[in-house]
Amino acid sequence: MPRDSLVLGVDCSTHGAKAVAWTFDGTPVAEGRAEFELLRPRSGWYEQHADDWRRATVDAIGQVARTHGRDICAIGITHQRETFVGVDRDGHAVRNAIVWMDERAVSQVGELRAAVSDDAFHRITGKPLSVTPSVSKILWIRQHEPAAFRKAERWLDVLAFLVRALTGVDATSAASAESMGLVDLARGAWSQVLLQAVGLSPDNVPRLVPAGTVVGTLLEDIASDLGLPAGLPVVATAGDGQAAAVAAGVFDLDLAYLNLGTAIVSGTVGPAFLTSRAFRTMGGAVPGTFLFESDLKGGTFTIDWLIERLLGQSLSLAELETRAAAVPPGAEGLVLVPYLAGVMNPYWDDDASGILIGLRGNHGPAHVFRAILEGIAFEQRLHLREIERATGVPIREVRVLGGGAASSLWCGILADVLRRPVVRTRSREATSLGAAMMAAAAIGLFPSARQAADAMGATAESFVPGPASAHYSDIFDQVYEVIYPALRDALGGLAVLSR
């Protein structure tokens, strides 16, 4: 294959699709982006038009193809996880897709808990039962929209929908579908027990293939319209979290990646199936491995909340960051617990909500902004500590990526709070790069995803703990770590009163 060929990494995320063409040494040479709408029909409900995923993905690929179409040798697809849609026999959505952050199915979680049990669900899926996996929302549709439920022939994760739209093949990767909460993770197969619990059969879900499999070729009419080579291989990679781990070169337990996106996702990779309430266990991007992952749903979403909801966009992100840099570590006594979308590990409480304490008259937007950055860092310290306790392996370095990694202020805070080096990856387009690495390995450009990561990935700036680290440790030990446990019952009561 010519060395000037390119691998296309496609990421269909919460807010849009992004396609980046990468050289074999991990240099991005062209990029396409297309956004789509996040619908909020009711408080706590989040939906999307599934066909927007297809439209935006084709649009983003087309933008790259206009200049580099004939150079592309493979397409790797990654995606937002837990988001799903039901489709009829013709592949048309029977209702809007339900997005990962949707909170409507709290009562259905309780029903599943009674039918399956927390322990059994955790043992099968690798995840404590919560409102995040798709399974409870499929049950909600069955109960509240029975006509749509009956009409659905297949229930598809985002990858399965795109693979079907782009190749005509009815398949998805095991490391993509498992976030739905319907897969027996240790076996890499659909769980008959969990399918039956929501009224489904194996006929209602797509075929599972190992992550990093060439599932088909781009449909002839799409390839022709976009100016792409005929027979272009399409690779089913894994969810965005697993792809980000590959991009960061994280294949072992002593390294962690930290993706600063809409949700804050971090984790380590091990060779053996392990469950703990300290994390959720995901299928690794390399078949036979497992990702021990923490997930904070209120990530940069919390920054958006401050800018859009509280400040009405009167201050930009750049202005807030400049002002926050002048605020002393600890935000002059202001501490924020970033549970604006509930909390997953280690507490697994869908009724949790954000907490801001220590407010005084001298605090302004910059203090709140800094408290958000510090609060997310404190939460990551909690997560990494619990992962280390469960695996028994110290984490020596954290590799940071995603949009938030552009902030040197935030990277410095993370190093101080986490008390270990925080290293930026060379590219912040981690999910796309990880998908491209897996696609390159799938078509034989590299012997394995690890070797593709060695060749195509690199690290950049390193941030090390500074003088503020001791002060942050005091805040974590004496304040942050005790806030939520002390208020858990009150937050649960408030959630009930608010329904």
C-alpha positions in Angstrom: 0.0 0.0 0.0 1.4 3.5 -0.9 2.9 5.2 2.1 1.0 8.4 1.2 -2.3 6.5 1.8 -4.5 7.8 4.6 -6.7 6.2 7.2 -10.0 7.9 8.0 -11.1 8.0 11.7 -14.8 8.9 12.2 -16.3 9.8 15.5 -20.0 10.2 15.8 -20.3 11.9 19.1 -23.0 13.5 21.2 -23.0 16.8 19.3 -21.9 15.8 15.8 -19.7 13.7 13.5 -16.0 14.3 12.9 -13.9 12.7 10.2 -10.1 13.1 10.3 -7.7 11.7 7.7 -4.4 10.4 9.3 -1.1 9.5 7.9 0.6 6.3 9.0 2.7 8.3 11.5 -0.4 9.9 13.1 -0.3 13.3 11.4 -3.8 14.7 10.6 -4.0 16.1 7.0 -7.7 16.8 6.5 -10.8 17.1 8.7 -14.5 17.3 8.2 -17.2 18.2 10.8 -21.0 18.3 10.8 -23.2 19.0 13.8 -26.6 17.7 14.8 -29.2 18.7 17.3 -29.5 17.4 20.9 -33.2 17.4 21.6 -34.6 18.1 25.1 -38.3 17.3 25.0 -38.7 17.3 28.8 -36.5 17.9 31.8 -34.0 15.0 32.1 -34.8 13.7 28.6 -32.3 13.8 25.8 -33.0 12.6 22.3 -31.6 12.8 18.7 -32.8 12.0 15.2 -30.9 8.9 14.3 -30.8 9.8 10.6 -28.8 12.9 11.6 -26.0 10.5 12.6 -25.9 9.1 9.0 -26.3 12.6 7.4 -23.6 14.2 9.5 -21.2 11.2 9.1 -21.5 11.2 5.3 -21.2 15.0 5.3 -18.0 14.9 7.4 -16.5 12.1 5.3 -17.4 14.0 2.2 -15.6 17.2 3.3 -12.4 15.1 3.6 -13.0 13.2 0.4 -13.2 16.4 -1.6 -9.4 16.9 -1.3 -8.1 13.4 -0.3 -10.8 10.9 -1.4 -8.5 8.8 -3.5 -5.9 8.5 -0.8 -8.1 6.9 1.8 -7.6 3.2 2.3 -9.9 2.4 5.2 -12.6 4.0 7.5 -12.7 3.3 11.2 -15.8 4.3 13.1 -16.2 5.1 16.8 -19.1 6.7 18.5 -21.0 7.9 21.6 -21.9 5.0 23.8 -25.2 4.0 25.5 -27.2 6.0 22.9 -29.5 3.7 20.9 -32.4 3.6 18.5 -35.0 1.1 17.4 -35.5 0.5 13.7 -38.0 -1.3 11.5 -37.3 -3.9 8.9 -36.3 -1.2 6.4 -33.9 0.4 8.8 -36.0 3.4 9.6 -36.1 4.7 13.2 -39.4 3.9 15.0 -38.9 6.9 17.3 -36.2 9.3 18.2 -32.9 7.8 19.5 -32.4 8.1 23.3 -29.1 9.6 24.3 -26.7 8.3 27.0 -27.4 11.2 29.4 -31.2 10.6 29.4 -32.6 10.1 32.9 -36.3 9.1 32.2 -36.0 5.4 33.2 -35.2 5.6 36.9 -38.3 3.5 37.8 -37.4 0.9 35.2 -33.9 0.6 36.8 -35.8 -0.4 40.0 -37.8 -3.0 38.0 -34.7 -4.5 36.5 -33.1 -4.6 39.9 -36.1 -6.6 41.2 -36.1 -8.9 38.1 -32.4 -9.5 37.6 -30.7 -8.2 40.8 -27.8 -5.7 41.0 -25.2 -8.5 41.5 -26.3 -10.5 38.5 -26.4 -7.5 36.2 -23.0 -6.4 37.4 -21.6 -9.9 37.0 -23.0 -10.2 33.4 -22.3 -6.8 32.1 -19.4 -5.6 34.2 -21.4 -2.6 35.2 -23.5 -1.8 38.3 -27.1 -1.2 37.3 -27.9 2.4 36.7 -29.9 4.6 34.4 -27.0 5.1 31.9 -27.0 1.8 29.9 -29.7 1.5 27.2 -31.4 -1.5 28.8 -33.6 0.5 31.2 -34.7 2.9 28.5 -35.7 0.1 26.1 -37.9 -1.2 28.9 -39.3 2.3 29.3 -40.2 2.3 25.6 -41.9 -1.1 25.9 -44.0 0.2 28.8 -44.8 3.7 27.6 -44.7 3.5 23.8 -45.8 -0.1 23.0 -46.6 0.6 19.4 -43.0 1.8 18.7 -41.6 -1.2 20.7 -43.6 -3.6 18.6 -42.6 -1.9 15.3 -38.9 -2.1 16.1 -37.2 -5.1 14.4 -33.7 -4.2 15.7 -32.3 -2.2 18.6 -29.1 -0.6 17.5 -26.2 1.2 19.1 -24.8 4.1 17.1 -22.1 2.0 15.4 -24.6 -0.6 14.4 -26.9 2.1 12.8 -24.0 3.6 10.9 -22.6 0.3 9.8 -26.0 -0.6 8.4 -26.4 2.8 6.7 -22.9 2.8 5.2 -22.4 -0.8 4.3 -25.8 -2.5 4.4 -24.4 -5.0 7.0 -26.3 -5.8 10.1 -23.5 -6.0 12.6 -21.7 -4.1 15.4 -18.6 -4.7 17.5 -18.9 -6.3 20.9 -16.9 -3.4 22.4 -19.6 -1.0 21.0 -22.8 -2.9 21.9 -21.8 -3.8 25.4 -22.5 -0.3 26.7 -26.2 -1.0 26.0 -26.2 -3.3 29.1 -27.4 -6.4 27.1 -24.1 -8.1 26.5 -22.4 -10.9 28.6 -19.1 -9.1 28.7 -16.9 -12.0 29.7 -18.3 -14.1 26.8 -18.6 -11.3 24.3 -22.1 -12.4 23.4 -25.6 -11.1 23.9 -27.1 -12.1 27.2 -30.2 -14.2 26.9 -31.2 -13.3 30.5 -31.0 -9.6 29.9 -32.7 -9.7 26.5 -35.6 -11.6 28.0 -35.8 -9.1 30.9 -36.8 -6.4 28.5 -38.9 -8.5 26.1 -36.3 -9.0 23.4 -34.7 -12.0 21.6 -31.4 -12.5 19.7 -33.4 -11.7 16.5 -33.9 -8.1 17.8 -30.2 -7.2 18.0 -27.4 -7.2 15.4 -24.6 -9.7 14.9 -21.6 -9.1 17.2 -18.0 -9.1 15.8 -14.7 -8.5 17.6 -13.6 -4.9 17.9 -11.3 -4.0 15.0 -13.1 -6.1 12.4 -13.6 -5.1 8.8 -17.4 -5.5 8.7 -18.0 -4.6 5.1 -17.2 -2.1 2.3 -18.7 1.3 1.7 -21.9 1.1 -0.3 -21.2 1.7 -4.0 -23.5 4.7 -4.4 -22.1 6.5 -1.3 -18.5 5.9 -2.4 -19.3 7.2 -5.9 -21.1 10.3 -4.6 -18.3 11.2 -2.3 -15.4 10.4 -4.7 -14.0 7.5 -2.6 -12.5 4.3 -3.9 -14.8 1.4 -4.7 -14.6 -1.4 -2.1 -13.3 0.9 0.7 -13.2 -1.2 3.9 -15.2 -0.1 6.9 -13.9 -1.1 10.3 -16.1 -1.6 13.4 -13.8 -0.3 16.1 -15.2 0.4 19.6 -16.9 3.0 21.7 -15.3 6.4 22.1 -13.9 5.6 25.5 -12.1 2.5 24.3 -10.9 4.3 21.1 -9.5 7.1 23.3 -7.5 4.6 25.4 -5.9 3.3 22.2 -5.0 6.8 21.0 -3.4 7.5 24.4 -1.3 4.3 24.1 -3.0 2.9 27.3 -2.9 -0.9 27.1 -1.8 -1.7 30.7 -2.8 -1.1 34.3 0.0 1.3 35.3 -1.1 4.0 32.7 -4.4 5.8 32.7 -6.0 8.0 30.1 -8.3 11.0 30.9 -10.6 12.3 28.2 -11.8 15.8 29.0 -15.0 15.9 27.0 -18.7 16.4 27.5 -18.3 13.6 30.0 -15.0 13.0 31.7 -13.9 9.4 31.0 -10.8 7.8 32.3 -9.4 4.3 32.9 -6.8 1.6 32.6 -6.6 -1.6 30.6 -6.1 -5.1 32.0 -6.0 -8.7 30.6 -8.6 -10.3 32.9 -12.3 -9.7 33.5 -12.7 -7.9 36.8 -15.7 -6.2 38.4 -15.8 -3.5 41.1 -18.1 -0.7 42.1 -15.0 1.5 41.7 -15.4 1.5 37.9 -17.5 0.0 35.1 -15.8 -2.7 33.2 -15.9 -2.3 29.4 -14.7 -4.5 26.6 -11.3 -3.4 25.5 -10.5 -2.2 22.0 -8.1 -5.1 21.8 -10.2 -8.3 22.0 -9.5 -10.3 25.2 -8.7 -7.1 27.2 -10.9 -5.1 29.5 -11.1 -1.4 30.2 -11.7 -0.4 33.8 -13.3 2.9 33.3 -14.6 5.8 35.4 -17.2 8.1 34.0 -18.3 11.5 35.2 -21.3 12.5 33.1 -21.0 16.2 34.2 -17.7 17.0 32.4 -17.3 20.0 30.2 -21.1 19.8 30.2 -20.7 21.5 33.6 -18.7 24.3 32.1 -21.4 24.7 29.4 -24.0 25.0 32.2 -22.0 27.9 33.8 -21.5 29.8 30.5 -24.9 29.2 29.0 -27.3 28.8 31.8 -25.9 31.0 34.6 -23.9 33.6 32.7 -26.1 33.8 29.5 -22.9 33.7 27.5 -21.9 37.1 28.9 -18.4 35.8 29.4 -16.5 33.5 27.0 -14.6 30.4 27.9 -11.3 32.2 27.2 -12.3 35.2 29.4 -13.3 32.9 32.3 -10.0 31.0 32.0 -7.9 34.1 32.1 -9.8 35.4 35.2 -9.7 32.0 36.9 -6.0 31.7 36.5 -5.7 34.7 38.9 -7.8 33.0 41.5 -5.7 31.2 44.2 -5.8 27.3 44.3 -8.9 26.3 46.3 -11.0 29.1 44.7 -10.9 31.1 47.9 -13.0 28.5 49.8 -15.4 27.5 47.0 -15.9 23.8 46.3 -18.0 22.2 43.6 -19.1 18.6 43.4 -19.8 18.0 39.7 -22.8 15.7 39.8 -25.0 17.8 37.6 -26.0 14.6 35.7 -26.0 12.2 38.6 -23.0 10.1 39.6 -21.8 6.8 38.4 -18.7 5.3 40.0 -18.0 4.9 42.9 -21.5 5.8 44.3 -23.8 4.8 41.5 -26.6 7.2 42.5 -28.9 8.5 39.8 -30.5 10.8 42.3 -27.3 12.7 43.1 -27.0 16.3 41.9 -24.4 19.0 41.8 -23.2 20.7 45.0 -21.6 24.1 45.4 -20.5 25.0 49.0 -18.6 27.8 50.6 -20.3 30.7 48.8 -19.4 34.1 50.0 -20.0 37.6 48.8 -16.5 37.9 47.2 -17.1 35.0 44.9 -17.8 35.7 41.2 -17.9 33.8 37.9 -14.2 33.2 37.8 -14.3 31.5 41.3 -17.2 29.2 40.1 -15.3 28.4 36.9 -12.1 27.5 38.9 -14.2 25.5 41.4 -15.6 23.5 38.4 -12.1 22.7 37.1 -10.9 21.8 40.6 -14.1 19.8 41.4 -13.7 17.6 38.3 -10.0 17.1 39.3 -11.0 16.1 42.8 -13.5 13.6 41.4 -10.7 12.1 39.2 -8.5 11.7 42.2 -11.3 9.7 43.9 -11.8 7.6 40.8 -8.1 6.8 40.2 -7.6 5.9 43.9 -10.5 3.5 43.8 -9.3 1.9 40.5 -5.8 1.4 42.0 -7.3 -0.2 45.1 -9.3 -2.6 43.0 -6.6 -3.6 40.5 -3.7 -3.5 43.0 -1.5 -1.6 40.5 -0.4 2.0 41.1 -1.0 4.4 38.2 2.2 6.1 37.4 1.1 8.6 34.7 -2.2 10.1 33.4 -2.4 10.9 29.7 -4.9 13.6 29.0 -6.7 14.3 25.8 -10.0 15.7 24.4 -11.1 19.3 24.1 -10.4 20.2 27.7 -6.8 19.2 27.4 -6.2 22.4 25.5 -6.4 24.3 28.8 -3.0 24.5 30.5 -4.7 25.9 33.6 -6.8 22.7 33.9 -3.9 20.4 33.1 -1.8 22.1 35.8 -4.7 21.8 38.3 -5.0 18.1 37.4 -1.3 17.4 38.0 -1.5 19.2 41.4 -4.7 17.4 42.5 -3.8 13.9 41.2 -0.2 14.1 42.5 1.3 12.5 39.5 2.5 13.6 36.0 -0.3 14.6 33.6 0.9 14.3 30.0 -0.9 15.7 27.0 -1.2 13.4 24.0 0.1 15.0 20.8 -3.3 15.0 19.2 -6.5 16.0 21.1 -8.6 14.3 18.5 -8.2 11.1 20.5 -11.3 9.2 19.5 -10.8 9.7 15.8 -7.1 8.8 16.0 -7.9 5.7 18.1 -10.4 4.6 15.4 -7.9 5.2 12.7 -5.2 3.2 14.6 -7.6 0.3 14.9 -8.6 0.5 11.2 -4.9 0.6 10.2 -4.3 -2.6 12.2 -7.5 -4.2 10.8 -6.4 -3.9 7.2 -2.8 -5.1 8.0 -0.9 -1.9 8.0 0.4 -2.8 11.5 0.4 -6.2 13.2 -1.7 -5.0 16.1 -3.5 -1.9 17.5 -0.7 -1.5 20.1 1.9 -1.3 17.3 -0.4 1.1 15.4 -0.5 3.3 18.6 3.3 3.2 18.9 3.7 4.4 15.3 0.8 6.9 15.1 0.6 8.3 18.6 2.9 10.5 20.7 2.8 12.6 23.8 3.5 16.3 24.2 3.7 18.6 27.2 4.0 17.2 30.7 2.6 18.8 33.8 4.0 17.8 37.2 2.7 18.4 40.7 3.7 21.8 42.1 3.5 23.7 45.5 -0.3 23.8 45.4 -0.5 20.0 45.6 -0.4 19.9 49.4 -3.2 22.4 49.7 -5.3 20.5 47.3 -4.7 17.3 49.3 -6.1 19.0 52.4 -9.2 20.1 50.6 -9.7 16.7 49.1 -9.3 14.8 52.5 -11.1 17.3 54.8 -13.8 18.6 52.5 -14.4 17.1 49.0 -14.4 13.5 50.0 -16.9 14.0 52.8 -19.4 16.3 51.1 -21.5 13.8 49.0 -21.7 11.0 51.6 -22.9 13.6 54.2 -25.6 14.9 51.8 -26.6 11.7 50.0 -29.9 11.2 51.9 -30.9 14.8 51.5 -30.1 14.7 47.7 -32.2 11.6 47.4 -35.1 13.2 49.1 -34.8 16.3 46.9 -34.8 14.2 43.8 -38.1 12.5 44.9 -39.7 15.9 45.6 -38.6 17.2 42.2 -40.2 14.4 40.2 
